[in-house]
Every structure is written in C-alpha cells, then in structure tokens.
Amino acid sequence: MQNYLVHWKDFKLELGPSTAIMGIVNVTPDSFSDGGLYLRHEDAVAHGLQLVQKGAAILDIGGESTRPFSDPVSLEQELERVIPVIERLAPQVDVPISIDTTKAAVAKAALEAGASIINDISALRLDPEIADVAAQAGVPLILMHMKGTPRTMQVNPQYDDLCGEIAQFLSRAIDQATERGVKRRLIIIDPGIGFGKTFEHNLQIIKYLERFRWLDAPILVGPSRKAFIRALVKDSNEKDIPANRPEVITGTQAAVTAAVLAGAHIVRVHDVGQALATVKVADAIRSAPDPGPPGRG
C-alpha cells in the first residue's frame, strides 16, 4: 500500500495509513440518489455540517447531476446552486471542500468562495482550463476516467483492456495537468465507477484496483449507492430499487470494504457515518501484521 501526504495551504491529507471519507453534497434536483433533497441552500449547508460531524474528511459539493443520460446545466445555474453553499459552509468546517465540476469558471468561483479541491469527472476533456485554475490556486485536482459524457457513457461501454485503457487515459490526463502547472503531488485519480462501465466492469475495477498503482497517485473510489450495487441486492422480480434502501446502503459498505482492502485512499460516499465504521475495520484488517509462517495444524 502506497502512502501519500497531500499538503496544501491550511490542509493536509495523510492517505494510506487510514482511508479518507469524502462526503457527497448534491445541490441538484435530479441526482440519482438524493436529487432535490438538498436543493435549498440552507438544506445543503445543514447536510454538509452533518457529514463533517459524522466523520467526513472532505466535502464534495456539486451542482450538476452526472447520472447516466443526464443533461448538462448552464454555467449560471451551476454557480447559483453551489457558490452560496460553499460561502456558508467554508467558515464553519475545518475540512477541505471539493467542487465537483467540469467548468473552469465554476471551479474558479468556488475556490474564491472557500473551496480548496477541484474534482473534475472529465479529467480536463470538457474544459482543459480547469488545470490552469488548479495550478494558479495551488490546490489538489481529482482526475476521473469517464467514457464519453454523462448523456452517452452508458450506451454499450466496451473495452479491450479495461484497467489498461483506464490507466492510460489517467496517465495522459496527469501529463496534461502537470504540463499546465499542476503539481504532481497534488493530483488524485479516480477510475470512475459507474461512468461508462458495465456492472461487471465496476466489480473488476474494485477487485483489481492495484493495477492503477503504477500511476503513483492517491486513488479515489466512488461506489456509493450506484446501479451495480442496486442490481446485486434487489429481488429478482424488481427492475430497480430506491438508492436509499437499507440493503443498498449495506451493499455500498461491502463495496467500500473491498475498495479499501484493494488499495483505495479515499472513498466518496453518501452515508458517511456507516462508511466511517466500515473503513475503521477495513483499515485495521489491511494494516494487520503478518503473523508469520503458517503452522503445521
């Protein structure tokens, strides 16, 4: 397990000895799991504060749904959703706030409002100037693999070499970011669970997460409540089930456990309290010392 110290401005993430939890705050009407619940600014702020109290080491705030087949929102609408929330949350929390966006203008405004991490699900494909914003501000940049766009990503995604193609994509994104001035030590990678992947692809990525270690960057995994988990835990006669059903939350914790044991440094989740207990146990198992040669038993 590779350990990383991501240190910038007033923040420090020690990644490896323990897994960091990124709590999700969706300020959207149409996110697949909690769309509309936190669309009002005061509700989003209250939710963010609650996630920090439950153990979130990072808050990830987004104003544009990236569920499969979703449409993009305008710059003005995205700004109106997220900036007031960040402005109110930043003075009240002692953890870094991440802005989940593919627009450089939103990233810049969010940093000015108090955010201190940029989470780009397009890995600079939709707006390369996000790297310039991150470089000028000296903040971490999360680069995620996505095949296509949210509107097209789940239209028959295919790979000849799943992990190899994702890793090469992320390697190119890292090079692009560093060429534009982002410090290599501030780059975090995300293989993109659910973004242009079949259910089997998602399982394979989590199981073989170590295949991304050669990229030498902290790995973020976001399986929370996603369709592959819902498909695994639903009854055979159900087409789909609500993302907040107890069995979906339990299934998410199983995926989080597997990701931690496979080498994830950060997990992005909706249910922070449950994830905190999960990663404490998973981290302890992962860190358990070798008991020595097997006995003759």
C-alpha positions as CSV (number, residue, x, y, z in Angstrom):
1,M,0.0,0.0,0.0
2,Q,1.5,3.3,-1.1
3,N,1.2,6.2,1.4
4,Y,0.8,9.8,0.4
5,L,0.8,13.2,2.1
6,V,-1.2,15.7,0.2
7,H,-0.4,19.0,1.8
8,W,-1.5,22.4,0.6
9,K,-2.4,25.8,2.2
10,D,-4.0,25.1,5.5
11,F,-4.9,21.4,4.8
12,K,-3.2,18.1,5.0
13,L,-4.5,14.6,4.0
14,E,-2.4,11.7,5.2
15,L,-3.6,9.0,2.8
16,G,-2.7,5.3,3.2
17,P,-2.5,4.5,6.9
18,S,-6.2,5.4,7.1
19,T,-8.8,5.9,4.4
20,A,-10.3,9.3,4.0
21,I,-14.0,9.7,3.5
22,M,-15.4,12.2,1.0
23,G,-19.0,13.1,1.9
24,I,-21.3,14.0,-1.0
25,V,-23.4,17.2,-1.1
26,N,-25.6,17.3,-4.2
27,V,-27.2,20.6,-4.7
28,T,-29.3,19.3,-7.6
29,P,-32.9,18.4,-8.4
30,D,-32.1,15.2,-10.3
31,S,-29.1,13.3,-8.9
32,F,-29.8,9.6,-9.0
33,S,-29.7,9.1,-5.2
34,D,-30.7,12.3,-3.4
35,G,-31.8,14.7,-6.1
36,G,-33.9,17.5,-4.7
37,L,-33.2,16.8,-1.0
38,Y,-30.6,19.5,-0.7
39,L,-31.5,21.9,-3.5
40,R,-32.3,24.6,-1.0
41,H,-29.1,26.3,0.1
42,E,-29.9,26.0,3.8
43,D,-30.6,22.3,3.5
44,A,-27.3,21.7,1.7
45,V,-25.4,23.6,4.3
46,A,-27.0,21.7,7.1
47,H,-26.3,18.4,5.4
48,G,-22.7,19.3,4.9
49,L,-22.3,20.2,8.5
50,Q,-23.8,16.9,9.5
51,L,-21.5,14.9,7.2
52,V,-18.5,16.6,8.8
53,Q,-19.8,15.7,12.3
54,K,-20.1,12.1,11.2
55,G,-16.5,11.9,10.1
56,A,-16.1,13.3,6.5
57,A,-12.5,14.4,5.8
58,I,-13.6,16.1,2.6
59,L,-16.9,17.6,1.5
60,D,-17.6,17.3,-2.3
61,I,-20.2,19.8,-3.5
62,G,-21.8,19.6,-6.9
63,G,-24.5,21.5,-8.7
64,E,-24.8,19.4,-11.9
65,S,-26.1,15.9,-11.9
66,T,-23.8,13.4,-13.7
67,R,-26.2,10.4,-13.5
68,P,-26.4,8.3,-16.7
69,F,-28.2,10.1,-19.6
70,S,-28.4,13.4,-17.7
71,D,-28.2,16.8,-19.5
72,P,-25.6,19.5,-18.6
73,V,-26.8,22.7,-16.8
74,S,-25.8,26.2,-17.7
75,L,-22.9,28.0,-16.1
76,E,-25.2,30.5,-14.4
77,Q,-27.4,27.8,-12.9
78,E,-24.5,25.8,-11.6
79,L,-22.9,28.8,-10.0
80,E,-26.2,29.8,-8.4
81,R,-26.5,26.3,-6.8
82,V,-23.1,25.8,-5.4
83,I,-21.5,29.2,-4.6
84,P,-23.8,30.2,-1.8
85,V,-23.5,26.8,-0.2
86,I,-19.7,26.9,-0.3
87,E,-19.6,30.5,1.1
88,R,-21.7,29.5,4.1
89,L,-20.0,26.1,4.7
90,A,-16.4,27.1,4.4
91,P,-16.2,29.3,7.6
92,Q,-18.0,26.6,9.6
93,V,-15.9,23.5,8.8
94,D,-12.3,22.6,9.3
95,V,-12.1,20.1,6.4
96,P,-11.4,20.9,2.7
97,I,-14.3,21.5,0.4
98,S,-14.1,20.0,-3.1
99,I,-16.0,21.5,-6.0
100,D,-17.4,18.8,-8.3
101,T,-17.5,20.5,-11.7
102,T,-16.3,20.2,-15.3
103,K,-16.3,24.0,-15.8
104,A,-13.2,26.2,-15.1
105,A,-15.4,29.2,-14.4
106,V,-17.3,27.3,-11.7
107,A,-14.0,25.9,-10.2
108,K,-12.5,29.4,-10.0
109,A,-15.6,30.9,-8.4
110,A,-15.8,28.0,-6.0
111,L,-12.2,28.4,-4.9
112,E,-12.8,32.1,-4.3
113,A,-15.8,31.2,-2.2
114,G,-13.8,28.9,0.0
115,A,-13.4,25.5,-1.8
116,S,-9.9,24.1,-1.9
117,I,-10.1,21.0,-4.1
118,I,-11.3,20.6,-7.7
119,N,-13.0,17.3,-8.7
120,D,-13.2,17.1,-12.5
121,I,-15.1,14.0,-13.7
122,S,-14.0,14.7,-17.2
123,A,-10.3,14.7,-16.4
124,L,-9.8,18.0,-18.4
125,R,-11.6,16.8,-21.5
126,L,-14.5,19.1,-21.3
127,D,-12.6,22.2,-20.1
128,P,-8.8,21.9,-20.0
129,E,-8.6,25.3,-18.3
130,I,-9.6,23.6,-15.1
131,A,-5.9,22.6,-14.8
132,D,-4.9,26.3,-15.1
133,V,-7.3,27.2,-12.2
134,A,-5.9,24.4,-10.0
135,A,-2.3,25.3,-10.9
136,Q,-2.8,29.0,-10.1
137,A,-4.5,28.3,-6.8
138,G,-2.1,25.5,-5.8
139,V,-4.9,23.1,-4.9
140,P,-5.4,19.4,-5.4
141,L,-7.0,18.2,-8.7
142,I,-9.0,15.0,-8.9
143,L,-9.0,13.4,-12.4
144,M,-11.6,10.8,-13.1
145,H,-12.0,8.4,-16.0
146,M,-15.3,8.7,-17.9
147,K,-16.1,7.1,-21.3
148,G,-18.0,9.7,-23.2
149,T,-20.2,12.1,-21.3
150,P,-23.0,11.5,-18.7
151,R,-25.5,11.5,-21.6
152,T,-23.7,8.9,-23.6
153,M,-21.4,7.0,-21.1
154,Q,-23.8,4.1,-20.5
155,V,-24.5,3.4,-24.2
156,N,-22.9,0.0,-24.6
157,P,-19.5,0.7,-23.0
158,Q,-16.8,-1.7,-24.2
159,Y,-13.1,-2.1,-23.5
160,D,-10.4,-4.4,-24.9
161,D,-8.3,-3.9,-21.8
162,L,-10.4,-2.4,-19.0
163,C,-7.8,-1.5,-16.4
164,G,-5.1,-0.8,-19.0
165,E,-7.2,1.6,-21.0
166,I,-8.4,3.5,-17.9
167,A,-4.8,3.7,-16.6
168,Q,-3.5,5.1,-19.9
169,F,-6.4,7.6,-20.0
170,L,-5.5,8.8,-16.5
171,S,-1.8,8.9,-17.3
172,R,-2.4,11.2,-20.2
173,A,-4.6,13.4,-18.0
174,I,-1.9,13.6,-15.4
175,D,0.6,14.6,-18.0
176,Q,-1.8,17.3,-19.4
177,A,-2.4,18.6,-15.9
178,T,1.3,18.8,-15.0
179,E,2.1,20.4,-18.3
180,R,-0.3,23.2,-17.4
181,G,1.4,23.7,-14.0
182,V,-0.5,21.4,-11.6
183,K,2.0,20.0,-9.0
184,R,2.3,16.2,-9.4
185,R,1.9,15.7,-5.7
186,L,-1.5,17.4,-5.7
187,I,-3.1,15.0,-8.3
188,I,-5.6,12.4,-7.2
189,I,-7.0,9.8,-9.6
190,D,-10.4,8.1,-9.8
191,P,-11.1,5.1,-12.1
192,G,-14.7,6.3,-12.4
193,I,-17.0,3.6,-11.0
194,G,-20.3,3.8,-13.0
195,F,-19.1,6.3,-15.6
196,G,-19.0,4.4,-18.9
197,K,-18.8,1.0,-17.2
198,T,-20.9,-2.1,-17.2
199,F,-21.8,-3.7,-13.8
200,E,-19.0,-6.3,-14.4
201,H,-16.5,-3.6,-15.2
202,N,-17.3,-1.9,-11.9
203,L,-16.7,-5.1,-10.0
204,Q,-13.4,-5.7,-11.8
205,I,-12.1,-2.2,-11.2
206,I,-12.6,-2.6,-7.5
207,K,-11.2,-6.1,-7.3
208,Y,-8.1,-5.1,-9.3
209,L,-7.5,-1.6,-8.0
210,E,-3.8,-2.4,-7.5
211,R,-3.4,-2.2,-11.3
212,F,-3.6,1.6,-11.0
213,R,-0.8,1.9,-8.5
214,W,1.9,2.4,-11.2
215,L,0.3,5.9,-11.8
216,D,1.8,6.8,-8.4
217,A,-1.2,8.9,-7.2
218,P,-3.7,8.6,-4.4
219,I,-6.8,6.6,-5.7
220,L,-10.3,7.7,-5.0
221,V,-13.2,5.3,-5.5
222,G,-16.9,6.3,-5.6
223,P,-19.2,3.2,-5.5
224,S,-21.9,4.8,-3.3
225,R,-25.4,3.5,-3.9
226,K,-24.7,3.0,-7.6
227,A,-26.7,0.9,-10.1
228,F,-24.4,-2.1,-10.0
229,I,-24.9,-2.4,-6.2
230,R,-28.7,-1.9,-6.6
231,A,-28.7,-4.7,-9.2
232,L,-26.9,-7.1,-6.9
233,V,-29.0,-6.6,-3.9
234,K,-32.5,-6.2,-5.4
235,D,-35.0,-9.1,-5.6
236,S,-35.1,-10.8,-8.9
237,N,-38.6,-9.5,-9.7
238,E,-37.6,-5.9,-9.2
239,K,-36.5,-3.7,-12.1
240,D,-34.7,-1.3,-9.8
241,I,-34.9,-0.2,-6.2
242,P,-34.5,3.2,-4.5
243,A,-30.9,4.2,-3.9
244,N,-31.5,4.9,-0.2
245,R,-32.9,1.4,0.7
246,P,-31.1,-0.2,3.6
247,E,-29.8,-3.1,1.5
248,V,-28.3,-0.6,-0.9
249,I,-26.5,1.2,1.9
250,T,-25.3,-2.2,3.2
251,G,-24.1,-3.2,-0.3
252,T,-22.3,0.1,-0.6
253,Q,-20.4,-0.6,2.6
254,A,-19.4,-4.0,1.2
255,A,-18.0,-2.3,-1.9
256,V,-16.2,0.3,0.3
257,T,-14.6,-2.5,2.2
258,A,-13.4,-4.2,-0.9
259,A,-12.1,-0.9,-2.3
260,V,-10.1,-0.2,0.9
261,L,-8.6,-3.7,1.0
262,A,-7.7,-3.3,-2.6
263,G,-5.8,-0.1,-2.0
264,A,-8.3,2.9,-2.2
265,H,-7.0,6.0,-0.4
266,I,-10.3,8.0,-0.5
267,V,-13.9,6.7,-0.7
268,R,-16.7,9.0,-1.9
269,V,-20.0,8.2,-0.2
270,H,-23.4,9.5,0.7
271,D,-23.6,7.6,4.1
272,V,-20.6,9.0,6.0
273,G,-21.5,7.6,9.4
274,Q,-21.8,4.0,8.1
275,A,-18.6,4.4,6.0
276,L,-16.6,5.6,8.9
277,A,-17.3,2.4,10.8
278,T,-16.6,0.4,7.7
279,V,-13.2,2.0,6.9
280,K,-12.1,1.7,10.5
281,V,-12.5,-2.0,10.4
282,A,-11.2,-2.4,6.8
283,D,-8.1,-0.3,7.6
284,A,-7.4,-2.4,10.6
285,I,-7.6,-5.6,8.6
286,R,-5.5,-4.1,5.8
287,S,-2.8,-3.0,8.4
288,A,-2.8,-6.2,10.4
289,P,0.8,-7.6,10.6
290,D,1.9,-10.8,9.1
291,P,1.5,-13.5,11.8
292,G,4.5,-15.4,10.4
293,P,4.8,-18.8,8.6
294,P,1.8,-21.0,8.7
295,G,1.7,-23.6,11.4
296,R,1.5,-27.3,10.8
297,G,-2.1,-27.5,12.1
